[in-house]
Amino acid sequence: MEPLNKKERTAFIIKFSASFVVGILIIMIPFYFLIQLPEFENEIMTKDYRNMQEQMKFQKEHFAVDIEMAKQISAKYDLPNQDIDRVNIDLVTLLSEMEKPYLNDTTWSGKMYRNIVKSYSDFKKAKNDVLQKDKEVKECKQNLEKAKADANKNKDTMGG
């Protein structure tokens, strides 16, 4: 005995199976991407973390050491009997070496490093200006003392 609606049942089973598979796929595809996205983000975050570690290592081992050397050289400006020209040469040499890796770097960190070097360069210029003005003040004081001595000498010889 054969069923009368065999074709209809077969068509229904095929439609049901196709709908079931499509429904399962609709549910499974977002879950697949939900699972894959954290792996992709993890790769990106791991790469960023490694870059950040490299930058920090560079800053710690190179740039911070150079900054400390620049501070030590800059402190020599305030010491008595220093060869200011030698201090200037040492500082300019160090600053130019510090700036070389960042001359063409357009990232924010490259700009930051160049600005730090520029700040030390500006400090050097300002310190040299101050030292020059101090020298001029000393010369003016010496000239003033000499003029006072000459005035007293002339006063004694004239009116006595």
Backbone as CSV, one residue per row, in Angstrom:
resi,resn,N_x,N_y,N_z,CA_x,CA_y,CA_z,C_x,C_y,C_z
1,MET,0.793,-1.156,0.000,0.000,0.000,0.000,0.859,1.252,0.000
2,GLU,0.628,2.006,-0.997,1.425,3.214,-1.110,0.609,4.412,-0.705
3,PRO,1.327,5.371,-0.047,0.587,6.582,0.340,0.219,7.413,-0.886
4,LEU,-0.845,8.099,-0.767,-1.328,8.882,-1.885,-0.546,10.188,-2.080
5,ASN,-0.052,10.757,-1.016,0.619,12.059,-1.106,2.148,11.926,-0.992
6,LYS,2.691,10.913,-1.614,4.130,10.659,-1.536,4.924,11.829,-2.128
7,LYS,4.538,12.373,-3.232,5.240,13.506,-3.844,5.159,14.742,-2.949
8,GLU,4.011,14.972,-2.394,3.850,16.135,-1.517,4.710,15.993,-0.268
9,ARG,4.723,14.782,0.313,5.555,14.569,1.507,7.029,14.746,1.173
10,THR,7.455,14.223,0.067,8.864,14.354,-0.320,9.213,15.817,-0.530
11,ALA,8.352,16.547,-1.210,8.594,17.977,-1.439,8.613,18.713,-0.107
12,PHE,7.704,18.374,0.800,7.663,19.006,2.111,8.920,18.699,2.918
13,ILE,9.365,17.448,2.877,10.582,17.071,3.615,11.786,17.823,3.052
14,ILE,11.876,17.952,1.752,12.990,18.695,1.135,12.916,20.167,1.517
15,LYS,11.727,20.773,1.447,11.566,22.182,1.836,11.882,22.370,3.306
16,PHE,11.382,21.436,4.150,11.657,21.526,5.585,13.159,21.407,5.859
17,SER,13.811,20.454,5.206,15.250,20.247,5.400,16.038,21.478,4.957
18,ALA,15.664,22.036,3.803,16.350,23.230,3.303,16.130,24.402,4.262
19,SER,14.901,24.584,4.714,14.606,25.658,5.663,15.365,25.448,6.966
20,PHE,15.438,24.209,7.403,16.153,23.883,8.637,17.649,24.219,8.491
21,VAL,18.241,23.820,7.370,19.665,24.093,7.125,19.904,25.596,7.043
22,VAL,19.054,26.322,6.325,19.190,27.774,6.216,19.042,28.421,7.598
23,GLY,18.082,27.973,8.361,17.892,28.508,9.718,19.094,28.249,10.602
24,ILE,19.640,27.056,10.531,20.833,26.722,11.317,22.005,27.596,10.860
25,LEU,22.151,27.784,9.542,23.241,28.628,9.025,23.092,30.081,9.483
26,ILE,21.858,30.557,9.455,21.613,31.933,9.898,22.031,32.105,11.357
27,ILE,21.821,31.105,12.143,22.212,31.169,13.560,23.717,30.951,13.723
28,MET,24.305,30.037,12.955,25.704,29.649,13.140,26.692,30.682,12.581
29,ILE,26.339,31.357,11.488,27.266,32.332,10.889,27.615,33.455,11.874
30,PRO,26.655,34.094,12.533,27.043,35.127,13.511,27.900,34.559,14.656
31,PHE,27.570,33.344,15.099,28.396,32.744,16.153,29.826,32.509,15.664
32,TYR,29.951,32.094,14.421,31.289,31.890,13.857,32.077,33.205,13.885
33,PHE,31.452,34.280,13.404,32.144,35.570,13.398,32.356,36.092,14.814
34,LEU,31.438,35.791,15.688,31.600,36.187,17.092,32.806,35.491,17.713
35,ILE,33.049,34.285,17.306,34.209,33.540,17.814,35.488,34.010,17.113
36,GLN,35.435,34.300,15.812,36.614,34.700,15.053,37.060,36.124,15.359
37,LEU,36.150,37.026,15.663,36.481,38.422,15.909,37.446,38.596,17.074
38,PRO,37.232,37.957,18.213,38.216,38.115,19.296,39.611,37.634,18.912
39,GLU,39.711,36.600,18.089,41.028,36.146,17.643,41.692,37.213,16.789
40,PHE,40.928,37.831,15.904,41.452,38.898,15.056,41.861,40.092,15.911
41,GLU,40.991,40.487,16.844,41.315,41.588,17.748,42.532,41.252,18.595
42,ASN,42.614,40.014,19.026,43.748,39.587,19.831,45.047,39.727,19.046
43,GLU,45.044,39.375,17.768,46.233,39.534,16.939,46.622,41.007,16.841
44,ILE,45.637,41.857,16.615,45.909,43.295,16.509,46.435,43.832,17.837
45,MET,45.779,43.457,18.922,46.202,43.934,20.243,47.598,43.420,20.594
46,THR,47.897,42.187,20.238,49.228,41.630,20.493,50.276,42.400,19.703
47,LYS,49.976,42.725,18.460,50.905,43.503,17.634,51.118,44.891,18.234
48,ASP,50.030,45.548,18.633,50.143,46.870,19.264,50.927,46.798,20.562
49,TYR,50.699,45.774,21.349,51.408,45.594,22.609,52.908,45.420,22.374
50,ARG,53.261,44.633,21.375,54.684,44.438,21.061,55.320,45.739,20.590
51,ASN,54.609,46.500,19.767,55.128,47.800,19.334,55.334,48.727,20.519
52,MET,54.373,48.737,21.420,54.479,49.588,22.600,55.647,49.156,23.472
53,GLN,55.846,47.855,23.610,56.979,47.359,24.385,58.300,47.775,23.753
54,GLU,58.381,47.700,22.433,59.597,48.117,21.733,59.860,49.601,21.945
55,GLN,58.814,50.422,21.865,58.971,51.855,22.090,59.432,52.127,23.519
56,MET,58.829,51.456,24.458,59.218,51.662,25.858,60.658,51.220,26.093
57,LYS,61.051,50.122,25.484,62.425,49.641,25.622,63.391,50.656,25.023
58,PHE,63.047,51.176,23.850,63.891,52.192,23.228,63.988,53.427,24.107
59,GLN,62.835,53.876,24.622,62.841,55.063,25.470,63.691,54.844,26.708
60,LYS,63.570,53.676,27.291,64.295,53.383,28.526,65.791,53.243,28.270
61,GLU,66.161,52.512,27.220,67.567,52.191,26.995,68.325,53.253,26.207
62,HIS,67.637,54.060,25.436,68.347,55.020,24.594,67.950,56.460,24.898
63,PHE,66.684,56.780,24.679,66.281,58.179,24.770,66.410,58.709,26.191
64,ALA,66.009,57.930,27.176,66.112,58.384,28.565,67.578,58.561,28.966
65,VAL,68.436,57.689,28.474,69.869,57.808,28.757,70.416,59.088,28.126
66,ASP,70.014,59.361,26.888,70.464,60.581,26.214,69.942,61.829,26.910
67,ILE,68.701,61.778,27.365,68.136,62.923,28.087,68.919,63.159,29.377
68,GLU,69.253,62.094,30.073,70.029,62.226,31.304,71.408,62.827,31.011
69,MET,72.024,62.399,29.915,73.314,62.973,29.531,73.164,64.456,29.192
70,ALA,72.088,64.809,28.516,71.839,66.215,28.179,71.653,67.039,29.453
71,LYS,70.964,66.465,30.447,70.799,67.173,31.728,72.143,67.388,32.402
72,GLN,72.991,66.364,32.372,74.304,66.482,33.005,75.174,67.517,32.293
73,ILE,75.140,67.502,30.979,75.911,68.498,30.227,75.360,69.893,30.495
74,SER,74.033,70.035,30.525,73.411,71.338,30.768,73.741,71.868,32.162
75,ALA,73.912,70.971,33.101,74.244,71.404,34.463,75.630,72.037,34.519
76,LYS,76.477,71.733,33.563,77.830,72.295,33.541,77.829,73.793,33.281
77,TYR,76.733,74.323,32.709,76.662,75.766,32.469,76.782,76.549,33.779
78,ASP,76.277,75.984,34.849,76.252,76.694,36.119,77.513,76.499,36.950
79,LEU,78.397,75.616,36.512,79.626,75.384,37.260,80.648,76.470,36.944
80,PRO,81.439,76.862,37.940,82.438,77.903,37.688,83.592,77.367,36.838
81,ASN,84.234,78.267,36.129,85.424,77.969,35.327,85.199,76.851,34.312
82,GLN,84.058,76.866,33.661,83.763,75.886,32.619,84.088,76.484,31.255
83,ASP,84.561,75.648,30.369,84.755,76.057,28.982,83.393,75.966,28.297
84,ILE,82.722,77.085,28.199,81.348,77.125,27.685,81.298,76.641,26.239
85,ASP,82.322,76.957,25.468,82.338,76.490,24.079,82.350,74.965,24.024
86,ARG,83.111,74.356,24.905,83.170,72.884,24.947,81.816,72.308,25.378
87,VAL,81.195,72.939,26.362,79.870,72.489,26.819,78.868,72.600,25.673
88,ASN,78.919,73.709,24.937,78.024,73.892,23.784,78.248,72.814,22.732
89,ILE,79.512,72.524,22.440,79.824,71.498,21.433,79.306,70.143,21.887
90,ASP,79.547,69.800,23.152,79.076,68.512,23.668,77.560,68.402,23.572
91,LEU,76.876,69.473,23.954,75.417,69.453,23.949,74.862,69.402,22.523
92,VAL,75.430,70.182,21.628,74.958,70.181,20.239,75.193,68.812,19.603
93,THR,76.352,68.214,19.870,76.644,66.889,19.321,75.635,65.868,19.823
94,LEU,75.383,65.880,21.119,74.421,64.940,21.694,73.020,65.167,21.128
95,LEU,72.602,66.416,21.046,71.256,66.716,20.548,71.103,66.315,19.077
96,SER,72.142,66.526,18.284,72.036,66.136,16.870,71.970,64.616,16.728
97,GLU,72.702,63.899,17.567,72.624,62.432,17.545,71.248,61.947,18.002
98,MET,70.675,62.643,18.971,69.348,62.262,19.471,68.277,62.502,18.411
99,GLU,68.465,63.539,17.611,67.425,63.934,16.661,67.484,63.152,15.349
100,LYS,68.637,62.610,15.000,68.799,61.936,13.701,67.724,60.899,13.387
101,PRO,67.399,59.977,14.306,66.412,58.946,13.945,65.009,59.495,13.681
102,TYR,64.736,60.734,14.063,63.360,61.252,13.996,63.183,62.357,12.973
103,LEU,64.194,62.626,12.175,64.085,63.733,11.224,62.942,63.529,10.237
104,ASN,62.706,62.313,9.799,61.643,62.048,8.825,60.452,61.324,9.436
105,ASP,60.437,61.197,10.737,59.358,60.501,11.432,58.184,61.448,11.630
106,THR,57.035,61.104,11.054,55.862,61.982,11.136,54.859,61.514,12.185
107,THR,55.199,60.462,12.921,54.283,59.985,13.949,54.299,60.940,15.130
108,TRP,53.338,60.787,16.021,53.280,61.667,17.194,54.507,61.469,18.066
109,SER,55.008,60.251,18.158,56.183,60.020,19.004,57.424,60.666,18.391
110,GLY,57.554,60.619,17.077,58.675,61.289,16.420,58.638,62.788,16.640
111,LYS,57.439,63.358,16.543,57.292,64.798,16.808,57.620,65.120,18.261
112,MET,57.195,64.251,19.171,57.472,64.464,20.587,58.977,64.453,20.839
113,TYR,59.683,63.468,20.279,61.135,63.392,20.467,61.828,64.623,19.883
114,ARG,61.387,65.050,18.703,61.988,66.254,18.098,61.717,67.477,18.961
115,ASN,60.525,67.566,19.535,60.206,68.706,20.409,61.058,68.701,21.672
116,ILE,61.328,67.524,22.215,62.187,67.444,23.396,63.590,67.920,23.047
117,VAL,64.101,67.459,21.912,65.441,67.886,21.475,65.445,69.387,21.224
118,LYS,64.383,69.900,20.605,64.286,71.343,20.347,64.246,72.125,21.654
119,SER,63.578,71.589,22.655,63.523,72.267,23.954,64.916,72.387,24.569
120,TYR,65.687,71.317,24.471,67.059,71.391,24.982,67.897,72.359,24.158
121,SER,67.665,72.388,22.866,68.393,73.331,22.017,68.023,74.768,22.384
122,ASP,66.734,75.018,22.600,66.295,76.344,23.035,66.878,76.696,24.402
123,PHE,66.948,75.704,25.290,67.546,75.923,26.607,69.008,76.334,26.453
124,LYS,69.723,75.642,25.563,71.136,75.956,25.330,71.279,77.392,24.847
125,LYS,70.433,77.797,23.901,70.487,79.165,23.381,70.191,80.176,24.486
126,ALA,69.172,79.894,25.278,68.809,80.813,26.359,69.933,80.896,27.393
127,LYS,70.521,79.762,27.722,71.608,79.756,28.703,72.812,80.531,28.173
128,ASN,73.119,80.379,26.885,74.215,81.149,26.293,73.909,82.640,26.302
129,ASP,72.651,82.999,26.053,72.269,84.412,26.127,72.447,84.946,27.539
130,VAL,72.046,84.161,28.521,72.194,84.585,29.921,73.673,84.746,30.266
131,LEU,74.482,83.801,29.851,75.921,83.893,30.127,76.540,85.107,29.442
132,GLN,76.104,85.383,28.228,76.599,86.563,27.511,76.185,87.840,28.236
133,LYS,74.939,87.889,28.689,74.470,89.077,29.422,75.223,89.229,30.745
134,ASP,75.494,88.101,31.417,76.283,88.163,32.656,77.670,88.721,32.381
135,LYS,78.248,88.297,31.282,79.577,88.785,30.906,79.530,90.289,30.637
136,GLU,78.484,90.723,29.933,78.331,92.150,29.647,78.109,92.954,30.927
137,VAL,77.347,92.385,31.861,77.112,93.064,33.142,78.426,93.203,33.904
138,LYS,79.229,92.151,33.905,80.529,92.212,34.592,81.417,93.279,33.968
139,GLU,81.429,93.335,32.636,82.216,94.359,31.951,81.718,95.750,32.306
140,CYS,80.383,95.913,32.350,79.806,97.209,32.719,80.192,97.585,34.147
141,LYS,80.160,96.614,35.054,80.551,96.880,36.435,82.020,97.288,36.508
142,GLN,82.861,96.600,35.738,84.284,96.946,35.731,84.488,98.352,35.172
143,ASN,83.772,98.657,34.095,83.871,100.004,33.516,83.372,101.055,34.490
144,LEU,82.295,100.725,35.219,81.755,101.645,36.214,82.753,101.863,37.344
145,GLU,83.360,100.802,37.826,84.366,100.926,38.882,85.566,101.736,38.395
146,LYS,85.970,101.491,37.166,87.090,102.237,36.591,86.734,103.715,36.472
147,ALA,85.489,103.987,36.028,85.039,105.378,35.895,84.969,106.049,37.263
148,LYS,84.504,105.336,38.284,84.461,105.886,39.639,85.874,106.189,40.129
149,ALA,86.796,105.262,39.879,88.178,105.460,40.311,88.779,106.661,39.590
150,ASP,88.528,106.780,38.297,89.030,107.927,37.539,88.408,109.225,38.040
151,ALA,87.109,109.187,38.356,86.428,110.377,38.864,87.017,110.798,40.208
152,ASN,87.247,109.828,41.080,87.851,110.137,42.388,89.268,110.664,42.216
153,LYS,90.004,110.114,41.273,91.368,110.557,41.010,91.364,112.002,40.507
154,ASN,90.438,112.292,39.559,90.329,113.649,39.024,89.861,114.622,40.092
155,LYS,88.983,114.183,40.966,88.478,115.027,42.051,89.627,115.383,43.005
156,ASP,90.449,114.375,43.315,91.569,114.611,44.221,92.612,115.534,43.597
157,THR,92.860,115.410,42.349,93.877,116.221,41.703,93.374,117.634,41.447
158,MET,92.119,117.841,41.283,91.578,119.138,40.963,91.274,119.972,42.204
159,GLY,90.597,119.392,43.118,90.163,120.236,44.206,90.625,119.742,45.549
160,GLY,91.187,118.679,45.591,91.763,118.156,46.669,91.655,117.994,47.987
